[in-house]
Amino acid sequence: MLDPVRRCTARHLVPFTASLLLSSALSAQYLYTQQTTLVTGPVVRTEGCILVDVDADGDLDVVFANGYVLSTAGQAIQPTLLINKIDQGLGLVDETAARLPALAIRGTLAIAPDVDGDGDPDLVFSCNGTGGNQQRLYVNNGAGVFTDESTTRLPGLVITAAGCAQGDVDQDGDLDLFFNDELSNGQLKLLLNDGDGVFTNVTATHLATAPKTNQQDIVVCDVDNDWDLDVINGGKSAGQQIFFNDGTGHFPTVTTALLPAGTSLTYEFEAADLDHDGDQDLAMLSYTGVTDTMLRNELVPSGTLSFTNVTGALTGGAGDDDNEWVFVDSDNDGDLDVINGSLQAAAEKLYVNNGAFSFARQTGFAGFSPVTDSTLDVAVGDLNGDGRYDVVTAQGESGVYTNRAYYGSGPADTQPPRFVRVESLPSVLKNPDGPWVVRAVLQDSVVDDGETSVASAVMNWSMLHRGGLVTGSTPMEFLGGLMYRAVLEAPPGVITNGAIVDFTLVATDGFGNSATSPLQSFSICGPQQYGLGLGGTNTALLAGSGDFHLGGLFVVDWSNAGPSTTGALGISVLNRWFQVIPEGTLLVDPYLFLFVGPIGTDPTGAGSAVIPIPNLPLAGLPVTFQAVFDVPVSMSNGLELVLCP
């Protein structure tokens, strides 16, 4: 931009006042400015859009879930895939024909879970249509070329779905799927992933029966802070549903009492911690008439799950027919603002959060370019690599149905991700074989449909054990609903019993901003088998149960010995030795060895003994056990008990 001071002192240039006006005109731009030539592709009714790097080249591509062709009402059409070539000066290039199946599907929403665990995003489309449609799953080959595997990986699910969602509801390491159902008396659908991207419809056994007409939106989040993913099922009928997870991926309880009833104009929910108190608040779109609302979760600090409709939380823009929420930190101040995709207003809406659960609409150059269109969905991400968040909108229902893109011109993102909650592990864990699991809820500068702009999250750990110190870094898995999980396995060759583990969690966004959680520590104690699978006469199996604490009653169980035979149980302390003798392998220290017995087996070759643990200052002491049986002669594996405090 030209300097107006220099221009007014130069000869033969415009007068001072005109110079200032020209300078203002050159510098003025909206916070989100429409890029009229950036989006290509067919002009069709488009109901959903997402930004995702499908071809692994480091930038965000655009997927549109297209509803139908304009000129032929109801005729289905392919989704659209735009490959990001902005850095080449080509914009967003329509490569649908080369990358997507030539299949017309009437898509309503798109999500991009890695369903088969191969490290690349696949595409799931909810689909609707008169009489129902098969829902769709496209599998990525790693280079952004997709194959339709709907009928081999999804159950036959012919429904009318307005939306879908992802989440590892049973916490088995893969992403499961939800589809809603707009058909009369519809029931929310749950499909469990087998780990290889093949899904089973478990609705009848895993979800409480709770029909709801005109379902529109599904939100997966831990609404009650119990470290599993719950489900909000909203739609254009009274009674907005929350299904509560029992921790195993079953949802036996559903309620409509916690949320406003809603009306025929309830379209969408979005969940995030908007007031930084550690629970998930909600934005609810068009719940009475056409008035949007913000619902503050009162679980923290009250201790009771409830939602308060914060009347007047949104100022300056409610009252229009709107369709979509996305949270974004537009002013880089560390809290989430709200973008509202509007079907009716003269521009998309930006509401800025003042940090106190109050959101004021930005007008003029502080908001969006003034474009009146029928927005049905919004996606946010950095399209052009300048560190600022851009916006893509999907258009439908009326007007020219031209999908749009807006470049953001606000401050670049320098805010690190935020740990909304980190699971606090007990100081003592009684599972020496592991794994050891820690979960966290993470929130970065963009939140949409349970995802956030975190690029990576890891658990950095050190383990002090009897052989020394070992360190490592374990990736955190995305579970959906802003939740991540680290699963620390026992390092190879490390005696984990009695070890002390220190760890922190580190989350990093796509711009390199990172945050580290406070240090946590835990020690490991309890019973641990060793010397399994030796062969020879070491065929009996020894295991431990009961109370592992000082003063407790420890139970030694044995099995796989001779039926109705006798034997002896040996106890040693401090060491465990591996010494070959003719009768088998001795797995305890023979110099610190005591026989406790006799012991015996029942007709199945099993039995048990209760051993009191003295209430003495012996925490951390390893005690080892081995059994010997008479007929036929057999020895057991070793069993070590590290006494818990």
C-alpha positions as CSV (number, residue, x, y, z in Angstrom):
1,M,0.0,0.0,0.0
2,L,1.3,3.5,-0.8
3,D,2.1,5.7,2.2
4,P,-0.4,8.7,2.2
5,V,2.1,11.0,3.9
6,R,4.7,10.5,1.1
7,R,2.0,10.9,-1.6
8,C,0.8,14.3,-0.3
9,T,4.2,15.8,-0.4
10,A,4.9,14.7,-3.9
11,R,4.3,17.0,-6.9
12,H,1.5,16.5,-9.4
13,L,-0.4,13.9,-7.3
14,V,-3.9,13.8,-6.1
15,P,-4.9,16.3,-3.4
16,F,-4.5,15.2,0.3
17,T,-8.2,14.4,1.0
18,A,-8.5,12.3,-2.2
19,S,-5.3,10.6,-1.3
20,L,-6.7,9.5,2.1
21,L,-9.9,8.3,0.6
22,L,-7.9,6.2,-2.0
23,S,-5.7,4.8,0.8
24,S,-8.8,3.7,2.8
25,A,-10.4,2.1,-0.3
26,L,-7.2,0.2,-1.0
27,S,-6.7,-1.0,2.6
28,A,-10.3,-1.9,3.4
29,Q,-11.2,-5.6,3.4
30,Y,-13.5,-7.8,5.3
31,L,-12.2,-10.1,8.0
32,Y,-13.5,-12.9,5.7
33,T,-13.4,-11.7,2.1
34,Q,-15.0,-13.7,-0.7
35,Q,-12.7,-15.2,-3.3
36,T,-14.9,-15.2,-6.3
37,T,-12.8,-17.4,-8.6
38,L,-11.4,-19.9,-6.0
39,V,-14.1,-22.6,-5.9
40,T,-14.8,-24.6,-9.0
41,G,-17.1,-27.5,-9.7
42,P,-20.7,-28.0,-10.7
43,V,-23.4,-25.7,-9.6
44,V,-25.7,-28.0,-7.7
45,R,-27.6,-28.1,-4.4
46,T,-24.8,-28.8,-1.9
47,E,-25.7,-29.8,1.7
48,G,-22.4,-30.5,3.3
49,C,-18.7,-29.6,3.0
50,I,-15.5,-30.5,4.7
51,L,-11.8,-29.6,4.5
52,V,-9.4,-32.5,4.6
53,D,-6.0,-33.4,3.1
54,V,-7.1,-36.4,1.0
55,D,-3.8,-36.6,-1.1
56,A,-1.3,-36.3,1.8
57,D,0.4,-33.2,0.3
58,G,0.1,-31.0,3.4
59,D,-2.8,-28.7,2.3
60,L,-6.5,-28.9,2.8
61,D,-8.7,-30.1,-0.1
62,V,-12.5,-29.6,-0.2
63,V,-15.2,-32.3,-0.4
64,F,-18.8,-31.3,-1.1
65,A,-21.7,-33.6,-0.4
66,N,-24.0,-32.8,-3.3
67,G,-27.7,-33.2,-2.9
68,Y,-29.1,-33.2,-6.5
69,V,-28.9,-31.5,-9.9
70,L,-30.6,-28.2,-10.2
71,S,-32.3,-28.6,-13.5
72,T,-33.8,-31.9,-12.7
73,A,-35.4,-31.8,-9.2
74,G,-34.5,-34.9,-7.2
75,Q,-31.9,-36.3,-9.6
76,A,-28.9,-37.5,-7.6
77,I,-25.3,-36.5,-8.4
78,Q,-21.7,-37.3,-7.5
79,P,-20.1,-35.5,-4.6
80,T,-17.4,-33.0,-5.6
81,L,-13.7,-33.2,-4.7
82,L,-11.6,-30.1,-5.2
83,I,-7.8,-30.5,-4.9
84,N,-6.0,-27.6,-3.4
85,K,-3.5,-26.2,-5.8
86,I,-3.5,-22.7,-4.5
87,D,0.3,-22.7,-4.1
88,Q,0.5,-23.4,-7.8
89,G,-1.7,-20.4,-8.7
90,L,-4.5,-22.8,-9.8
91,G,-6.9,-22.5,-6.9
92,L,-9.2,-25.4,-5.9
93,V,-9.2,-27.7,-8.9
94,D,-12.2,-30.0,-9.6
95,E,-10.7,-33.5,-9.8
96,T,-13.9,-35.4,-9.0
97,A,-13.8,-37.5,-12.2
98,A,-10.3,-38.8,-11.6
99,R,-10.7,-39.4,-7.8
100,L,-14.2,-40.3,-6.8
101,P,-16.5,-43.1,-8.0
102,A,-18.8,-42.2,-10.8
103,L,-21.8,-42.7,-8.6
104,A,-24.8,-40.4,-7.9
105,I,-25.7,-40.7,-4.2
106,R,-27.7,-37.7,-3.0
107,G,-25.2,-36.8,-0.2
108,T,-26.3,-34.7,2.7
109,L,-23.1,-34.6,4.9
110,A,-19.5,-35.8,4.5
111,I,-17.1,-36.9,7.2
112,A,-13.5,-38.2,6.8
113,P,-12.7,-40.8,9.4
114,D,-9.8,-43.3,8.8
115,V,-12.1,-46.3,9.0
116,D,-9.5,-48.9,8.2
117,G,-6.6,-47.6,10.3
118,D,-4.2,-47.2,7.4
119,G,-3.3,-43.6,8.2
120,D,-5.3,-41.8,5.4
121,P,-8.8,-40.2,5.6
122,D,-11.6,-42.1,4.0
123,L,-15.0,-40.6,3.2
124,V,-18.4,-41.3,4.6
125,F,-21.5,-39.7,3.2
126,S,-25.0,-39.7,4.7
127,C,-27.6,-39.9,1.9
128,N,-31.3,-39.2,1.6
129,G,-34.0,-39.5,-0.9
130,T,-37.6,-40.7,-1.1
131,G,-37.8,-44.2,0.3
132,G,-34.3,-44.1,1.6
133,N,-30.8,-44.6,0.2
134,Q,-27.8,-46.8,0.9
135,Q,-25.3,-44.9,3.0
136,R,-21.9,-44.6,1.4
137,L,-18.2,-45.3,2.3
138,Y,-15.4,-44.4,0.0
139,V,-12.0,-45.9,0.9
140,N,-8.8,-43.8,0.2
141,N,-5.8,-45.5,-1.5
142,G,-3.4,-43.2,0.2
143,A,-3.1,-40.8,-2.7
144,G,-6.6,-39.3,-2.7
145,V,-8.2,-41.7,-5.1
146,F,-11.3,-43.4,-3.6
147,T,-13.2,-46.7,-4.2
148,D,-16.8,-47.2,-3.3
149,E,-16.8,-50.0,-0.7
150,S,-20.2,-49.2,0.7
151,T,-21.8,-52.7,0.2
152,T,-18.8,-54.6,1.4
153,R,-18.0,-52.6,4.5
154,L,-21.4,-51.1,5.5
155,P,-24.5,-53.1,6.4
156,G,-27.5,-52.7,4.1
157,L,-28.7,-49.5,5.6
158,V,-31.4,-48.0,3.3
159,I,-32.5,-44.9,5.2
160,T,-33.1,-41.2,4.7
161,A,-30.1,-39.7,6.6
162,A,-29.5,-36.0,7.1
163,G,-26.2,-36.6,9.0
164,C,-23.6,-38.9,10.2
165,A,-20.9,-38.8,12.9
166,Q,-17.8,-40.7,14.0
167,G,-16.4,-41.7,17.4
168,D,-14.7,-44.6,19.1
169,V,-17.7,-45.3,21.4
170,D,-16.4,-48.7,22.7
171,Q,-12.7,-47.4,22.9
172,D,-11.3,-50.4,21.1
173,G,-9.0,-48.2,18.9
174,D,-11.2,-47.7,15.8
175,L,-13.8,-45.2,14.8
176,D,-17.5,-46.3,14.8
177,L,-20.3,-44.5,12.9
178,F,-23.7,-43.0,13.6
179,F,-26.3,-42.2,11.0
180,N,-29.6,-40.5,11.8
181,D,-32.9,-41.2,10.0
182,E,-35.3,-38.7,8.7
183,L,-38.0,-41.2,8.0
184,S,-41.1,-41.2,10.1
185,N,-40.5,-42.8,13.5
186,G,-36.8,-43.0,12.8
187,Q,-34.2,-44.5,15.2
188,L,-30.6,-43.3,15.5
189,K,-28.3,-45.9,14.0
190,L,-25.0,-47.2,15.5
191,L,-22.5,-49.1,13.4
192,L,-19.5,-50.7,15.2
193,N,-16.1,-51.0,13.4
194,D,-14.3,-54.3,13.5
195,G,-10.9,-52.6,13.3
196,D,-10.5,-53.2,9.6
197,G,-13.2,-50.8,8.5
198,V,-16.0,-53.3,8.3
199,F,-19.2,-52.2,10.2
200,T,-22.0,-54.0,11.9
201,N,-25.3,-52.5,12.7
202,V,-25.7,-52.9,16.5
203,T,-28.5,-50.4,17.0
204,A,-30.9,-53.0,18.4
205,T,-28.5,-54.2,21.1
206,H,-26.5,-51.0,21.9
207,L,-29.0,-48.1,21.7
208,A,-32.0,-47.4,23.8
209,T,-35.1,-47.5,21.6
210,A,-36.0,-43.9,21.2
211,P,-37.7,-43.0,17.8
212,K,-37.5,-39.4,16.7
213,T,-38.9,-37.9,13.5
214,N,-36.9,-35.5,11.3
215,Q,-33.5,-36.2,12.8
216,Q,-31.0,-33.6,11.5
217,D,-27.7,-33.5,13.4
218,I,-25.6,-35.8,15.5
219,V,-23.0,-34.6,18.0
220,V,-20.6,-37.0,19.6
221,C,-19.0,-35.7,22.8
222,D,-18.4,-36.6,26.5
223,V,-21.3,-34.5,27.8
224,D,-21.1,-35.8,31.4
225,N,-17.3,-35.9,31.8
226,D,-17.0,-39.6,32.5
227,W,-14.4,-40.3,29.8
228,D,-16.7,-42.0,27.3
229,L,-18.4,-40.5,24.2
230,D,-22.1,-39.7,24.5
231,V,-24.4,-38.8,21.6
232,I,-26.7,-35.8,21.1
233,N,-29.4,-36.5,18.4
234,G,-31.1,-33.3,17.3
235,G,-33.7,-32.6,14.7
236,K,-36.9,-30.9,13.5
237,S,-39.2,-32.3,16.1
238,A,-39.7,-31.6,19.8
239,G,-37.5,-33.6,22.2
240,Q,-33.7,-33.3,21.6
241,Q,-32.1,-36.5,22.7
242,I,-28.9,-37.3,24.7
243,F,-27.9,-41.0,24.7
244,F,-25.5,-41.8,27.5
245,N,-22.6,-44.2,27.0
246,D,-22.1,-46.8,29.8
247,G,-18.4,-47.0,29.0
248,T,-18.6,-50.1,26.7
249,G,-20.3,-48.5,23.7
250,H,-23.8,-49.3,24.9
251,F,-26.3,-46.5,25.3
252,P,-29.0,-47.9,27.6
253,T,-30.2,-44.4,28.8
254,V,-31.6,-41.6,26.7
255,T,-33.2,-38.4,27.9
256,T,-34.9,-35.4,26.3
257,A,-35.2,-33.6,29.6
258,L,-31.8,-31.8,29.6
259,L,-32.1,-29.8,26.4
260,P,-34.7,-27.3,25.1
261,A,-37.5,-29.2,23.4
262,G,-36.9,-27.6,20.0
263,T,-39.3,-27.2,17.1
264,S,-39.6,-27.9,13.4
265,L,-36.7,-25.5,12.8
266,T,-34.1,-27.2,14.9
267,Y,-31.2,-27.9,12.6
268,E,-27.9,-28.3,14.3
269,F,-25.9,-28.5,17.6
270,E,-22.2,-27.9,18.1
271,A,-20.2,-28.7,21.2
272,A,-17.1,-27.1,22.8
273,D,-15.9,-25.7,26.0
274,L,-16.8,-22.1,25.4
275,D,-16.2,-20.8,28.9
276,H,-13.0,-22.7,29.7
277,D,-14.5,-24.5,32.8
278,G,-13.8,-28.1,31.6
279,D,-17.2,-29.2,30.3
280,Q,-18.8,-29.2,26.9
281,D,-21.2,-26.3,26.2
282,L,-23.6,-26.3,23.2
283,A,-24.7,-24.1,20.5
284,M,-28.3,-25.0,19.4
285,L,-29.6,-23.6,16.1
286,S,-33.1,-22.3,15.7
287,Y,-34.8,-23.8,18.8
288,T,-37.8,-21.6,19.1
289,G,-39.0,-19.9,15.9
290,V,-35.8,-18.9,14.3
291,T,-33.9,-17.8,17.4
292,D,-30.5,-19.4,17.9
293,T,-29.2,-20.0,21.4
294,M,-26.2,-21.0,23.5
295,L,-26.5,-23.6,26.2
296,R,-24.0,-23.5,29.1
297,N,-23.1,-26.8,30.6
298,E,-23.4,-26.5,34.4
299,L,-21.6,-29.8,35.3
300,V,-18.5,-27.8,36.2
301,P,-18.6,-26.4,38.9
302,S,-22.0,-27.5,40.1
303,G,-21.3,-31.3,39.9
304,T,-24.7,-31.9,38.3
305,L,-25.3,-32.2,34.5
306,S,-27.7,-29.5,33.4
307,F,-27.8,-26.8,30.7
308,T,-28.7,-23.2,31.1
309,N,-30.1,-21.4,28.1
310,V,-28.1,-18.2,28.2
311,T,-30.7,-15.7,26.9
312,G,-29.0,-13.0,25.0
313,A,-25.6,-14.7,24.7
314,L,-25.8,-14.1,20.9
315,T,-26.4,-10.4,20.2
316,G,-26.9,-8.6,16.9
317,G,-27.9,-11.4,14.6
318,A,-30.5,-13.9,15.9
319,G,-33.9,-14.0,14.1
320,D,-32.8,-15.3,10.7
321,D,-33.2,-18.8,9.2
322,D,-29.8,-20.3,9.8
323,N,-28.3,-23.7,9.3
324,E,-24.7,-24.3,10.6
325,W,-22.3,-23.6,13.4
326,V,-18.5,-23.7,13.4
327,F,-16.3,-22.5,16.2
328,V,-13.1,-20.6,15.4
329,D,-10.8,-18.3,17.3
330,S,-11.1,-15.5,14.7
331,D,-9.2,-12.9,16.8
332,N,-6.5,-15.2,18.2
333,D,-7.3,-14.4,21.8
334,G,-7.6,-18.0,23.0
335,D,-11.3,-18.4,23.1
336,L,-13.7,-19.7,20.5
337,D,-15.9,-17.4,18.4
338,V,-18.9,-18.5,16.4
339,I,-19.4,-18.6,12.6
340,N,-23.1,-19.0,11.7
341,G,-23.9,-20.1,8.2
342,S,-27.1,-18.3,7.3
343,L,-29.8,-19.2,4.8
344,Q,-31.4,-15.8,5.0
345,A,-29.0,-13.0,6.2
346,A,-27.1,-10.7,3.9
347,A,-23.8,-12.2,4.9
348,E,-22.5,-15.2,6.9
349,K,-22.4,-14.2,10.6
350,L,-19.4,-14.0,12.9
351,Y,-20.0,-13.7,16.6
352,V,-17.0,-12.8,18.7
353,N,-16.6,-14.3,22.2
354,N,-15.8,-11.8,25.0
355,G,-14.6,-14.6,27.2
356,A,-17.7,-14.4,29.5
357,F,-20.1,-16.5,27.4
358,S,-21.3,-13.5,25.5
359,F,-21.0,-13.4,21.7
360,A,-21.5,-10.2,19.7
361,R,-22.1,-10.2,15.9
362,Q,-19.5,-8.4,13.9
363,T,-20.7,-6.2,11.1
364,G,-19.1,-4.3,8.2
365,F,-15.5,-5.0,7.6
366,A,-15.2,-6.9,11.0
367,G,-17.3,-9.7,9.5
368,F,-18.0,-11.3,6.2
369,S,-18.2,-10.0,2.6
370,P,-21.9,-9.1,2.1
371,V,-23.2,-12.0,0.1
372,T,-26.8,-13.2,0.3
373,D,-27.0,-16.9,-0.3
374,S,-28.6,-20.0,1.1
375,T,-25.8,-21.5,3.2
376,L,-26.4,-25.1,4.3
377,D,-22.9,-25.9,5.7
378,V,-19.6,-24.2,6.6
379,A,-16.0,-25.6,6.8
380,V,-13.1,-23.7,8.3
381,G,-9.3,-24.2,7.8
382,D,-6.2,-22.6,6.4
383,L,-6.5,-23.0,2.6
384,N,-3.6,-20.8,1.4
385,G,-1.0,-21.5,4.1
386,D,-0.8,-18.0,5.6
387,G,-1.6,-19.2,9.1
388,R,-5.1,-17.6,9.1
389,Y,-8.3,-19.5,9.0
390,D,-10.4,-19.4,5.8
391,V,-14.0,-20.4,5.2
392,V,-15.8,-22.5,2.6
393,T,-19.6,-22.6,2.4
394,A,-22.0,-25.0,0.7
395,Q,-25.1,-23.6,-0.9
396,G,-28.6,-24.9,-1.5
397,E,-32.4,-24.4,-1.2
398,S,-32.5,-21.1,-3.2
399,G,-30.5,-18.7,-5.3
400,V,-27.8,-19.7,-7.7
401,Y,-26.4,-22.4,-5.5
402,T,-22.8,-21.2,-5.9
403,N,-20.4,-22.6,-3.3
404,R,-18.1,-20.0,-2.0
405,A,-14.7,-19.5,-0.3
406,Y,-13.6,-16.6,1.9
407,Y,-10.0,-15.8,2.9
408,G,-9.4,-14.7,6.5
409,S,-7.4,-11.6,7.1
410,G,-7.3,-11.5,10.9
411,P,-4.3,-12.3,13.0
412,A,-2.4,-15.6,12.3
413,D,-3.0,-18.4,14.7
414,T,-0.4,-18.3,17.5
415,Q,-2.5,-20.0,20.1
416,P,-1.5,-23.5,21.3
417,P,-4.2,-26.2,21.7
418,R,-5.8,-26.3,25.0
419,F,-6.2,-29.3,27.3
420,V,-9.8,-28.9,28.4
421,R,-9.4,-32.0,30.6
422,V,-6.7,-34.5,31.2
423,E,-7.5,-37.8,32.9
424,S,-5.9,-37.9,36.3
425,L,-4.5,-41.4,36.9
426,P,-4.2,-42.9,40.4
427,S,-0.7,-42.7,41.9
428,V,-0.6,-46.5,42.0
429,L,-1.8,-48.7,39.2
430,K,-2.2,-52.4,39.9
431,N,-1.8,-53.9,36.4
432,P,1.9,-54.6,35.8
433,D,1.3,-56.1,32.4
434,G,-0.3,-52.9,31.2
435,P,-1.5,-51.3,29.0
436,W,-1.8,-48.0,30.9
437,V,-4.3,-45.6,29.4
438,V,-4.7,-41.8,29.7
439,R,-7.3,-39.7,27.9
440,A,-7.7,-36.0,27.3
441,V,-10.1,-33.6,25.8
442,L,-8.3,-31.2,23.4
443,Q,-9.6,-28.0,21.9
444,D,-7.8,-25.9,19.3
445,S,-8.7,-22.8,17.4
446,V,-11.2,-24.5,15.1
447,V,-13.9,-26.9,16.4
448,D,-16.5,-28.5,14.0
449,D,-18.5,-31.7,14.3
450,G,-16.4,-33.1,17.1
451,E,-13.0,-32.4,15.4
452,T,-10.5,-29.8,16.2
453,S,-7.4,-28.3,14.5
454,V,-4.9,-30.4,16.4
455,A,-2.3,-31.9,14.1
456,S,-0.8,-34.3,16.5
457,A,-0.9,-35.3,20.2
458,V,1.6,-37.6,22.0
459,M,2.3,-39.0,25.5
460,N,6.0,-38.4,26.4
461,W,7.0,-40.8,29.2
462,S,9.9,-42.2,31.2
463,M,9.9,-45.4,33.2
464,L,12.3,-46.0,36.0
465,H,12.5,-49.8,36.5
466,R,14.9,-52.3,38.1
467,G,17.1,-52.3,35.0
468,G,17.4,-48.6,34.7
469,L,15.5,-45.8,32.9
470,V,13.7,-46.1,29.6
471,T,11.9,-43.2,27.7
472,G,9.5,-43.0,24.8
473,S,6.7,-41.2,23.1
474,T,3.4,-42.8,22.4
475,P,0.9,-41.2,19.8
476,M,-2.5,-40.3,21.1
477,E,-5.4,-41.7,19.1
478,F,-8.3,-39.5,18.1
479,L,-11.5,-40.9,19.5
480,G,-13.9,-38.3,18.1
481,G,-15.8,-35.7,20.1
482,L,-12.5,-33.8,20.9
483,M,-11.2,-36.8,22.9
484,Y,-7.8,-38.4,22.5
485,R,-6.3,-41.4,24.1
486,A,-2.7,-42.7,24.7
487,V,-2.2,-46.4,25.3
488,L,1.2,-47.1,26.8
489,E,2.3,-50.7,26.4
490,A,5.0,-52.4,28.4
491,P,8.3,-51.8,26.7
492,P,10.0,-54.9,25.4
493,G,12.3,-56.6,27.9
494,V,11.5,-54.2,30.7
495,I,10.4,-55.5,34.2
496,T,7.5,-53.2,34.6
497,N,6.4,-54.4,38.1
498,G,7.6,-51.9,40.7
499,A,8.4,-49.3,38.0
500,I,7.7,-45.6,38.3
501,V,6.3,-43.8,35.3
502,D,6.3,-40.0,34.6
503,F,4.5,-38.6,31.7
504,T,3.2,-35.4,30.0
505,L,0.9,-35.0,27.1
506,V,1.9,-32.7,24.2
507,A,-0.6,-31.4,21.6
508,T,0.5,-29.5,18.5
509,D,-1.6,-27.7,15.8
510,G,-0.8,-27.4,12.1
511,F,1.1,-24.1,12.7
512,G,3.5,-25.6,15.2
513,N,1.8,-24.1,18.3
514,S,2.1,-26.7,21.1
515,A,0.9,-27.1,24.7
516,T,2.1,-29.5,27.4
517,S,0.0,-30.9,30.2
518,P,1.2,-30.9,33.8
519,L,3.5,-33.8,34.8
520,Q,1.8,-36.9,36.2
521,S,3.4,-39.9,37.9
522,F,2.3,-43.4,38.8
523,S,3.9,-46.5,40.3
524,I,3.1,-50.0,39.2
525,C,2.4,-52.9,41.6
526,G,0.5,-56.1,41.8
527,P,0.8,-59.7,40.5
528,Q,2.6,-60.4,37.2
529,Q,3.1,-63.8,35.6
530,Y,6.5,-64.7,34.1
531,G,8.2,-67.8,32.7
532,L,5.2,-68.8,30.6
533,G,5.6,-71.2,27.7
534,L,8.8,-72.9,28.9
535,G,7.7,-76.4,28.0
536,G,9.0,-79.5,29.7
537,T,7.4,-80.1,33.0
538,N,6.5,-76.4,33.5
539,T,2.9,-77.0,32.5
540,A,0.9,-75.8,35.5
541,L,-0.4,-72.2,35.5
542,L,-0.1,-69.8,38.5
543,A,-2.0,-66.5,38.7
544,G,-2.8,-63.9,41.4
545,S,-5.9,-62.1,42.5
546,G,-7.4,-60.5,45.6
547,D,-5.9,-57.6,47.5
548,F,-2.3,-56.6,46.8
549,H,-2.0,-54.0,49.5
550,L,-0.2,-54.3,52.9
551,G,-2.6,-56.0,55.3
552,G,-4.6,-57.5,52.4
553,L,-5.4,-61.1,51.5
554,F,-3.6,-62.2,48.4
555,V,-5.0,-65.2,46.5
556,V,-2.8,-67.5,44.5
557,D,-4.7,-69.5,41.9
558,W,-3.4,-72.5,40.0
559,S,-4.7,-74.6,37.2
560,N,-3.6,-77.0,34.4
561,A,-2.0,-79.4,37.0
562,G,-2.8,-83.0,37.6
563,P,-6.4,-83.8,38.8
564,S,-6.8,-84.4,42.5
565,T,-3.1,-84.3,43.2
566,T,-0.9,-82.8,45.9
567,G,1.9,-80.3,45.7
568,A,3.7,-77.4,47.4
569,L,3.8,-73.7,46.9
570,G,7.1,-72.0,47.1
571,I,7.7,-68.4,48.0
572,S,10.9,-66.3,47.5
573,V,11.8,-62.7,48.0
574,L,13.9,-60.1,46.3
575,N,15.0,-62.1,43.3
576,R,13.6,-64.4,40.6
577,W,16.0,-66.9,39.1
578,F,15.8,-69.0,36.0
579,Q,17.6,-72.3,36.8
580,V,17.2,-75.5,34.8
581,I,16.8,-78.7,37.0
582,P,15.8,-82.1,35.9
583,E,12.2,-81.6,37.0
584,G,11.8,-78.4,35.0
585,T,12.8,-74.7,35.3
586,L,13.0,-73.2,38.8
587,L,11.8,-69.7,38.6
588,V,12.4,-68.5,42.2
589,D,15.6,-67.9,44.2
590,P,16.5,-71.2,45.8
591,Y,18.6,-69.5,48.5
592,L,15.6,-67.4,49.7
593,F,13.0,-70.1,49.1
594,L,10.3,-71.3,51.5
595,F,7.8,-74.0,50.8
596,V,4.2,-73.4,51.9
597,G,2.1,-76.4,51.7
598,P,0.9,-78.9,51.1
599,I,-1.5,-77.7,48.4
600,G,-3.8,-79.7,46.3
601,T,-5.9,-79.6,43.1
602,D,-9.6,-80.5,42.4
603,P,-10.7,-82.9,39.7
604,T,-10.0,-80.2,37.1
605,G,-6.4,-79.7,38.2
606,A,-7.1,-76.3,39.8
607,G,-7.1,-74.7,43.3
608,S,-6.2,-71.7,45.3
609,A,-4.6,-70.5,48.5
610,V,-5.2,-67.3,50.5
611,I,-2.0,-65.6,51.7
612,P,-2.2,-62.8,54.3
613,I,0.1,-59.8,53.5
614,P,1.7,-58.5,56.6
615,N,0.9,-54.9,57.5
616,L,4.6,-53.9,57.6
617,P,6.6,-51.3,55.7
618,L,7.2,-53.6,52.7
619,A,5.6,-51.6,49.9
620,G,7.5,-52.1,46.6
621,L,9.0,-55.4,47.8
622,P,8.8,-58.1,45.1
623,V,7.7,-61.5,46.3
624,T,7.8,-64.5,43.9
625,F,5.8,-67.7,43.8
626,Q,6.1,-71.1,42.1
627,A,4.2,-74.4,42.6
628,V,5.3,-78.0,42.2
629,F,2.8,-80.8,41.8
630,D,3.2,-84.6,42.3
631,V,1.2,-86.7,39.8
632,P,2.1,-86.2,37.2
633,V,5.2,-84.2,38.2
634,S,4.8,-80.6,37.0
635,M,6.0,-77.2,37.9
636,S,4.2,-73.9,37.3
637,N,5.3,-70.6,35.8
638,G,6.5,-67.9,38.1
639,L,4.3,-65.3,39.7
640,E,5.7,-62.1,41.1
641,L,3.8,-59.8,43.5
642,V,5.1,-56.3,44.1
643,L,3.4,-55.2,47.3
644,C,1.2,-52.1,46.9
645,P,1.2,-49.5,49.6
